[in-house]
Amino acid sequence: MFTISAFSVLVLLADVPQVTANDSTDTPEIHWSDFWSGEWPPGFTMTSDVAIKVRGVPKIASPKDVACTLKKGATYHPWNNERIENDDLKFLTSQETLEHVADEAVEAYVSDPETNDEATLSIKKGDRWTFLAYYAEGFYLMSFNGKQYVAEQDLYGVSSPVDPSRSNDDNYEEWLSLPCDGGAAGWLLMKDIVGNENFGEPNVTEYGQAKDK
């Protein structure tokens, strides 16, 4: 079974609000993860030297008042371990939780996100569970009866969102904490650089590895 020992589920940053998802709520909550998800996570390599302004905290409403200078050839990616270590980079994802209902009964294979211990959940038709975060390769973090699990597609495939107008992409944001001018730390929102030609495709040299150019 796929394991997530390399992933931390909750972010341990003081300036990030810690939110625990409920299994029944009318107001979507936000789940924070200290990684970027996906088999091929996003990132970028600088195509030129650029001076930009970013936020001091990972909140969209915060002003962009932190000056950063990014150098040509620098690759910011979860697989560029050298730059992560040298710059103390942090990758953060915020995502609205999404409540689902099981359309049919299923014996769902799950694991504990902290210990990786495997288990089976007996889900009945009509039971509700909450999607919290996507990992990779079809695995995701969910909550059921107040406990979090890593689940597979057997549960997801027989469930539907309680609110069909919403999806797992609602308010999905990827943030990067990077060193800025004068020793300050700033937070770059990935959506802010979409279409900016100074931020090129990440220099991924092979699966699991990226480096500066």
C-alpha positions as CSV (number, residue, x, y, z in Angstrom):
1,M,0.0,0.0,0.0
2,F,1.1,3.5,-0.7
3,T,2.6,5.2,2.4
4,I,2.9,8.9,3.2
5,S,5.7,8.8,5.8
6,A,7.3,11.7,3.9
7,F,4.2,13.8,4.3
8,S,3.2,15.9,7.3
9,V,-0.6,16.3,7.5
10,L,-0.8,19.5,9.6
11,V,1.3,22.6,9.1
12,L,3.4,23.6,12.1
13,L,3.7,27.3,11.3
14,A,2.6,29.8,13.8
15,D,1.1,32.2,11.2
16,V,-1.1,29.6,9.5
17,P,-4.5,29.0,11.0
18,Q,-4.9,25.4,12.2
19,V,-8.3,24.0,11.1
20,T,-9.8,20.6,11.8
21,A,-12.5,19.5,9.4
22,N,-15.9,18.4,10.7
23,D,-17.9,15.6,9.1
24,S,-21.0,17.8,9.0
25,T,-20.8,21.5,8.3
26,D,-22.6,24.0,6.3
27,T,-19.6,26.3,6.0
28,P,-16.5,24.8,4.1
29,E,-13.4,24.8,6.3
30,I,-9.8,25.1,5.1
31,H,-7.3,22.3,5.5
32,W,-3.6,23.1,5.4
33,S,-1.0,20.7,4.2
34,D,2.8,21.3,4.2
35,F,3.4,19.9,0.7
36,W,2.3,20.3,-2.9
37,S,0.3,17.3,-4.1
38,G,0.4,15.4,-7.3
39,E,2.6,12.8,-9.0
40,W,4.4,15.7,-10.8
41,P,4.1,18.6,-8.4
42,P,4.3,22.2,-9.8
43,G,7.3,24.5,-9.6
44,F,9.3,26.9,-11.7
45,T,12.7,27.9,-12.9
46,M,13.6,31.6,-13.2
47,T,14.2,32.7,-16.8
48,S,15.7,36.1,-15.7
49,D,16.5,38.1,-12.6
50,V,13.3,39.5,-11.2
51,A,12.3,41.8,-8.4
52,I,8.8,41.1,-7.0
53,K,6.6,41.8,-4.0
54,V,5.0,38.9,-2.1
55,R,3.0,38.5,1.1
56,G,4.3,38.3,4.6
57,V,1.9,35.5,5.5
58,P,0.0,32.9,3.3
59,K,-3.3,34.7,3.2
60,I,-4.7,36.2,0.0
61,A,-6.1,39.2,1.8
62,S,-2.6,40.2,3.1
63,P,-0.7,42.9,1.2
64,K,2.2,42.2,-1.0
65,D,4.7,44.2,0.9
66,V,7.7,41.9,1.1
67,A,10.4,42.6,-1.6
68,C,12.1,39.6,-3.1
69,T,14.8,39.2,-5.7
70,L,14.8,35.9,-7.6
71,K,17.8,35.0,-9.7
72,K,17.9,33.6,-13.2
73,G,18.3,29.8,-13.2
74,A,17.0,29.3,-9.7
75,T,14.6,26.3,-9.5
76,Y,11.9,26.3,-6.9
77,H,10.4,22.8,-6.8
78,P,9.6,20.2,-4.1
79,W,12.2,18.0,-5.7
80,N,15.1,20.5,-5.7
81,N,16.5,19.4,-2.3
82,E,19.6,21.5,-2.5
83,R,17.7,24.8,-2.8
84,I,15.1,23.7,-0.3
85,E,17.9,23.2,2.2
86,N,19.9,26.3,1.4
87,D,16.9,28.6,1.2
88,D,14.8,26.9,3.9
89,L,11.9,26.7,1.4
90,K,8.5,25.7,2.6
91,F,5.6,24.4,0.4
92,L,2.1,24.9,1.7
93,T,-1.3,24.0,0.3
94,S,-4.7,25.3,1.5
95,Q,-7.9,23.7,0.4
96,E,-11.6,23.8,1.2
97,T,-12.8,20.6,2.8
98,L,-15.6,18.8,0.8
99,E,-18.2,16.6,2.4
100,H,-19.2,13.4,0.6
101,V,-21.9,10.9,1.0
102,A,-21.5,7.2,0.2
103,D,-23.9,6.2,-2.6
104,E,-23.5,2.5,-1.7
105,A,-21.9,0.4,1.0
106,V,-18.2,-0.4,0.7
107,E,-15.4,-1.9,2.6
108,A,-12.9,0.9,2.2
109,Y,-9.1,0.2,2.6
110,V,-7.4,3.0,4.6
111,S,-4.3,3.7,6.6
112,D,-3.4,5.8,9.5
113,P,-1.6,9.1,8.3
114,E,0.8,9.0,11.2
115,T,1.7,5.3,11.6
116,N,0.7,3.9,8.1
117,D,-1.1,1.1,9.9
118,E,-3.7,-0.4,7.6
119,A,-7.4,-0.9,8.3
120,T,-10.8,-1.4,6.7
121,L,-13.7,1.0,7.2
122,S,-17.2,-0.5,6.8
123,I,-19.0,2.4,5.1
124,K,-22.8,2.2,4.8
125,K,-24.9,3.8,2.1
126,G,-25.6,7.3,3.3
127,D,-22.6,7.6,5.5
128,R,-20.8,11.0,5.2
129,W,-17.0,11.6,5.1
130,T,-14.9,14.6,4.4
131,F,-12.2,15.1,1.7
132,L,-9.3,17.0,3.2
133,A,-6.3,16.8,0.8
134,Y,-5.0,15.0,-2.2
135,Y,-1.6,13.3,-2.1
136,A,-0.6,11.4,-5.2
137,E,-1.4,8.3,-7.2
138,G,-5.1,8.4,-6.3
139,F,-4.5,8.5,-2.5
140,Y,-6.0,11.3,-0.4
141,L,-6.6,12.4,3.2
142,M,-10.1,12.1,4.5
143,S,-12.0,12.3,7.8
144,F,-14.7,9.9,9.0
145,N,-16.4,10.0,12.4
146,G,-13.8,12.5,13.7
147,K,-10.7,10.5,12.7
148,Q,-8.4,11.1,9.7
149,Y,-7.4,8.4,7.3
150,V,-5.5,8.0,4.0
151,A,-8.0,6.4,1.6
152,E,-8.0,4.9,-1.9
153,Q,-10.3,5.1,-4.9
154,D,-12.6,2.3,-3.6
155,L,-14.4,4.8,-1.4
156,Y,-14.1,7.9,-3.7
157,G,-15.6,5.9,-6.6
158,V,-18.9,5.2,-4.8
159,S,-19.3,8.6,-3.2
160,S,-20.7,12.0,-4.3
161,P,-20.3,15.5,-3.0
162,V,-23.1,16.5,-0.7
163,D,-23.1,19.8,-2.5
164,P,-22.8,18.9,-6.3
165,S,-22.0,22.5,-7.1
166,R,-18.6,22.2,-5.4
167,S,-15.5,20.3,-6.2
168,N,-12.1,19.4,-4.7
169,D,-10.6,22.3,-6.7
170,D,-12.6,25.0,-4.8
171,N,-10.2,27.5,-3.2
172,Y,-7.2,25.2,-3.8
173,E,-4.1,27.4,-3.3
174,E,-0.4,26.6,-3.4
175,W,2.1,28.7,-1.5
176,L,5.9,28.9,-1.4
177,S,7.8,30.4,1.5
178,L,11.2,31.8,0.3
179,P,13.9,34.1,1.5
180,C,13.6,37.7,0.5
181,D,15.5,41.0,0.7
182,G,17.1,41.9,4.0
183,G,16.6,38.5,5.5
184,A,12.8,38.6,5.4
185,A,10.7,35.6,4.6
186,G,7.9,36.0,2.1
187,W,5.0,33.9,0.7
188,L,4.5,33.5,-3.0
189,L,1.1,32.4,-4.3
190,M,1.5,30.2,-7.3
191,K,-1.6,31.6,-9.0
192,D,0.0,35.0,-9.0
193,I,2.7,34.0,-11.5
194,V,0.6,32.2,-14.0
195,G,1.4,33.6,-17.5
196,N,4.5,35.5,-16.2
197,E,7.3,34.6,-18.7
198,N,9.9,35.2,-16.0
199,F,8.8,32.0,-14.3
200,G,9.5,29.1,-16.6
201,E,8.9,25.4,-16.5
202,P,10.8,23.8,-13.6
203,N,14.1,22.2,-14.4
204,V,13.1,18.6,-13.6
205,T,16.0,16.3,-14.5
206,E,14.3,13.0,-13.8
207,Y,11.3,11.8,-11.7
208,G,11.9,12.9,-8.1
209,Q,14.8,15.3,-8.9
210,A,15.0,18.9,-9.9
211,K,17.9,21.4,-9.8
212,D,19.0,24.9,-10.7
213,K,20.1,25.7,-14.2
